[in-house]
Amino acid sequence: MEREYKRIKHSFEPIFDKDSRILVLGSLPSVKSREGGFYYGHAQNRFWELMSNMLENDLPLTIDEKIKMLLDNNIAVWDVIDSCDIIGSSDSSIKNAVPNDLSKILNHCQIKNIYANGKTAAKLYKKYIEKNTGIEIIELPSTSPANAKYTLDKLMQEWKVILDK
């Protein structure tokens, strides 16, 4: 059975405040994240475990706890894509993408570095957004369960660069 393309629109707001200095961009929310109404909602996605370990924070369980952990550490989170056609959660199937307007974040805080959670986010940022921001993106390995070659320890080794202040 062939799965069909579906047009999706990003359905939740970016996480940031005036003190945000680091911006982490995914490609767009997965099916599980869209169902849960928040970032990195797939049970096997390692983003929240990775962040809590790196930040020496208890694992946040609620959306409010996740937001607090990010903002307490000057981290903003959003996605490159506002809307697109996609099959399920397959980043490789993305077509007809419309990017988010990062000025919504960049005009309200002093972001010093932008990081991509995975190759697709980096590629889409470079294609659609970099010319507008003038800020290069730093590609990090995806925390997605599809990126099984990276253990949590290996992810931490790569991702710790976001903590360099």
N, C-alpha and C positions, 0 to 999 in steps of 0.2 A: 504494500500500500504506500503510495507516494504522499508525503505530507505537503500541504499547500502553504504558499506564502500568505502571511497575514499582515495587514498594516497595523503597526502599534505606535502609540504616542506615550512618551515618558510621562509617568503619572504621579511622581512625587518631586518635591522641591529639593534643591541642593542644600547641603549642610555646611554652614559657614557662619562666622560672625566677624566683627571688625578686627579681632585679634588673629584671625587665621593667617598663617604664613606658608603653609604647605597645602597644595591641592592635589588630591588623588582622583584621577579620572578613570572610570571604567568605560566600556563601549556603550552599553545600555542594559537596563535591568533584565535579568533572566525571567522566564515564566514564573518560577518560584518566588523571585523577588517581587514581581508585579502582583502575584497573588497575595503576598504578605504585606505589600505596600511599603517596602523599605529595602535599602541596599543590601546586597550580598545575603539574600534570604535562603539560598539553597543550603540544606543541612550539612552538606559536605564541603561547602566553600570555606576556605581557611582564613578569609579576611579578618573576621572578628577575633579568632584565636590568635592569629599572627599579631594583630595590633595590640591585643591585651598583653601578650607575652613581651613584645618589644617595649611597650610603655610601662611594664611592670604594674599592670592593672588587673583587677579581678575580671574574669570573662563577663562582658555585659550581656544580659539576657533580654532585656526589654529595649524597645526603640529609644526610650528616654535615656537609659543607661548608655546605649551606644552613642547617642548624640553628645551626652555629657563627656564621655571619654574622648571623643574626637575634639570637641571644642576646648576642653581643659588642656589639650596638647597642641592647640593652634592648627589643627588639621581640618581642612575642608574636603568634602566628598561630593562628586557629581558624576555625570556621564557625558561623553562626547556627543552622543546622538539624542536628539529630541524626538524624532520619529523616523520610521523606516518600514520597509517590507522585510519580513524575516520568517524563516521556518523554525518554529519552536524557539529554542534558545541558541540556535546555531549562528555564532558570529560570522562564520564563513559564508552564510547565506544572505547577509545584509545587502540590500540594494535600495535604491531611491532614498538614500539617507538625507535627512535634514539635521544639521548640527545645532546643538544648544548655543545660546549666546552667552559666552563666558564673561562678558562685561557685567552681567548680573552679579558676579562674584568679584571680578578684578577691579571694579570701580568702588568697591566698598571695603576692601582690606588690602594689605600689603603682601600679596603672594610672592614669595621669593623663588620657589621652585614648583614645577608641575610634573607630576609623575603619572605614568600610564600603568594601570593594572592589566598588563598583558600586551601582546603584539597587536591585536586588533585595535585596541584603544589608541595605541601609539600611531598606527597607520592612519586611522580615521582622523585623529587630531592633526597630523601632518597634512592630510589631504584637504580638510575643511576649515581648520581653525588657526593653525600656526601663522598664516600670512596676516591674519587680523590682529593677533595678540603680539606677534614678534617675540614670543617666548618659546624657546625650544622645550620639548617634552623629554623627560628621562624615562626610558622604557624599563619596567620591572617585570619579572615573570608573573604570570597570572596566578591568582589564588584560587581559580576555578578548579573543581574536581576533575575537569577534563585535562588539566595539566598535571597528570599523575607522576611524571618523572621528577617533580620537585617535592621533596619531603618538607614538612614544616620547618625543620632545622635549616634546610637548604634555602627555603624562602626567606627565613630570617636573616641569613647571611647576605642575601641580595637586597632585601628591603631595609636593612638598618641604615642605609644611606639617607633615608628621609629624616633620620634623627640628628644628622650632622647639622649643627646650628651655626 
